[in-house]
Amino acid sequence: MRQRIATWSVAVIAAIAVIGCSNTAAPSTGGASAGAASSAAPSLLVPSLAIPSVVLPNDAKELEALLPATMCGQSSIKTSLAGDTFAASGDEDLKALMEQLGKTPADVSFAAAIAGVTGCTATIFRVNGADTTRLHDVFVAEVSKEGPPPTEKTLGGKTVLVGTDANKFGFAYFKDDTVILFTAPDDAKATEIATALP
């Protein structure tokens, strides 16, 4: 299950990154050259295509507000999904994990933030009403199935878990009924993100 959550988080963040880095089509370079091209090779011309705008879902704005507005010197692009999306997924692994917490997929909501191509990202999962200690223990048990258990470290005055290559997450911070996963290219930037977390 942990692998699926990690994969899903990365997929959402990657999609945001693509949208954030995409550019609009370049304008025409001028009437004279365009006219020359038109008369020289009309059969090669294709109509310009408008790139449709993409609206990211923002179903859980209260979760988005818990993620840093800026990371690594850049503004964060944010998106979120509410519990109904998870409930409709029918994911058996997610259902089994929620049963360990006495919850259902409908109790899960999710938000993600990315700061351009800096390597700084943050994702937050809320399991509505879950016990913090139980959420931490279930998370550790799941990621430890894929490799060595994560270690603990203090960043920005917060105790966080540090992932390994095997369990594929950077840092994890637990507060109330949420787990916040974040990545950064170095400890200094990771500390900046941790400091900004609630």
TABELWO-V355802 format. One record per residue. N is the residue number from 0. RES is the residue in one letter. SS is DSSP state (H for helix, E for strand, L for the rest). Layout:
BEGIN
n=N res=RES ss=SS
n=N res=RES ss=SS
END
This chain:
BEGIN
n=0 res=M ss=L
n=1 res=R ss=H
n=2 res=Q ss=H
n=3 res=R ss=H
n=4 res=I ss=H
n=5 res=A ss=H
n=6 res=T ss=H
n=7 res=W ss=H
n=8 res=S ss=H
n=9 res=V ss=H
n=10 res=A ss=H
n=11 res=V ss=H
n=12 res=I ss=H
n=13 res=A ss=H
n=14 res=A ss=H
n=15 res=I ss=H
n=16 res=A ss=H
n=17 res=V ss=H
n=18 res=I ss=H
n=19 res=G ss=H
n=20 res=C ss=H
n=21 res=S ss=L
n=22 res=N ss=L
n=23 res=T ss=L
n=24 res=A ss=L
n=25 res=A ss=L
n=26 res=P ss=L
n=27 res=S ss=L
n=28 res=T ss=L
n=29 res=G ss=L
n=30 res=G ss=H
n=31 res=A ss=H
n=32 res=S ss=H
n=33 res=A ss=H
n=34 res=G ss=H
n=35 res=A ss=H
n=36 res=A ss=H
n=37 res=S ss=H
n=38 res=S ss=H
n=39 res=A ss=H
n=40 res=A ss=L
n=41 res=P ss=H
n=42 res=S ss=H
n=43 res=L ss=H
n=44 res=L ss=L
n=45 res=V ss=L
n=46 res=P ss=L
n=47 res=S ss=L
n=48 res=L ss=L
n=49 res=A ss=L
n=50 res=I ss=L
n=51 res=P ss=L
n=52 res=S ss=L
n=53 res=V ss=L
n=54 res=V ss=L
n=55 res=L ss=L
n=56 res=P ss=L
n=57 res=N ss=E
n=58 res=D ss=L
n=59 res=A ss=L
n=60 res=K ss=H
n=61 res=E ss=H
n=62 res=L ss=H
n=63 res=E ss=H
n=64 res=A ss=L
n=65 res=L ss=L
n=66 res=L ss=L
n=67 res=P ss=L
n=68 res=A ss=L
n=69 res=T ss=E
n=70 res=M ss=E
n=71 res=C ss=L
n=72 res=G ss=L
n=73 res=Q ss=E
n=74 res=S ss=E
n=75 res=S ss=L
n=76 res=I ss=E
n=77 res=K ss=E
n=78 res=T ss=E
n=79 res=S ss=E
n=80 res=L ss=E
n=81 res=A ss=L
n=82 res=G ss=H
n=83 res=D ss=H
n=84 res=T ss=H
n=85 res=F ss=H
n=86 res=A ss=H
n=87 res=A ss=H
n=88 res=S ss=H
n=89 res=G ss=L
n=90 res=D ss=L
n=91 res=E ss=H
n=92 res=D ss=H
n=93 res=L ss=H
n=94 res=K ss=H
n=95 res=A ss=H
n=96 res=L ss=H
n=97 res=M ss=H
n=98 res=E ss=H
n=99 res=Q ss=H
n=100 res=L ss=L
n=101 res=G ss=L
n=102 res=K ss=L
n=103 res=T ss=L
n=104 res=P ss=H
n=105 res=A ss=H
n=106 res=D ss=H
n=107 res=V ss=E
n=108 res=S ss=E
n=109 res=F ss=E
n=110 res=A ss=E
n=111 res=A ss=E
n=112 res=A ss=E
n=113 res=I ss=E
n=114 res=A ss=L
n=115 res=G ss=L
n=116 res=V ss=L
n=117 res=T ss=L
n=118 res=G ss=L
n=119 res=C ss=L
n=120 res=T ss=E
n=121 res=A ss=E
n=122 res=T ss=E
n=123 res=I ss=E
n=124 res=F ss=E
n=125 res=R ss=E
n=126 res=V ss=E
n=127 res=N ss=L
n=128 res=G ss=L
n=129 res=A ss=L
n=130 res=D ss=L
n=131 res=T ss=H
n=132 res=T ss=H
n=133 res=R ss=H
n=134 res=L ss=H
n=135 res=H ss=H
n=136 res=D ss=H
n=137 res=V ss=H
n=138 res=F ss=H
n=139 res=V ss=H
n=140 res=A ss=H
n=141 res=E ss=H
n=142 res=V ss=H
n=143 res=S ss=H
n=144 res=K ss=H
n=145 res=E ss=H
n=146 res=G ss=L
n=147 res=P ss=L
n=148 res=P ss=L
n=149 res=P ss=L
n=150 res=T ss=E
n=151 res=E ss=E
n=152 res=K ss=E
n=153 res=T ss=E
n=154 res=L ss=E
n=155 res=G ss=L
n=156 res=G ss=L
n=157 res=K ss=E
n=158 res=T ss=E
n=159 res=V ss=E
n=160 res=L ss=E
n=161 res=V ss=E
n=162 res=G ss=L
n=163 res=T ss=L
n=164 res=D ss=L
n=165 res=A ss=L
n=166 res=N ss=L
n=167 res=K ss=L
n=168 res=F ss=L
n=169 res=G ss=L
n=170 res=F ss=E
n=171 res=A ss=E
n=172 res=Y ss=E
n=173 res=F ss=E
n=174 res=K ss=E
n=175 res=D ss=L
n=176 res=D ss=L
n=177 res=T ss=E
n=178 res=V ss=E
n=179 res=I ss=E
n=180 res=L ss=E
n=181 res=F ss=E
n=182 res=T ss=E
n=183 res=A ss=L
n=184 res=P ss=L
n=185 res=D ss=L
n=186 res=D ss=H
n=187 res=A ss=H
n=188 res=K ss=H
n=189 res=A ss=H
n=190 res=T ss=H
n=191 res=E ss=H
n=192 res=I ss=H
n=193 res=A ss=H
n=194 res=T ss=H
n=195 res=A ss=H
n=196 res=L ss=L
n=197 res=P ss=L
END
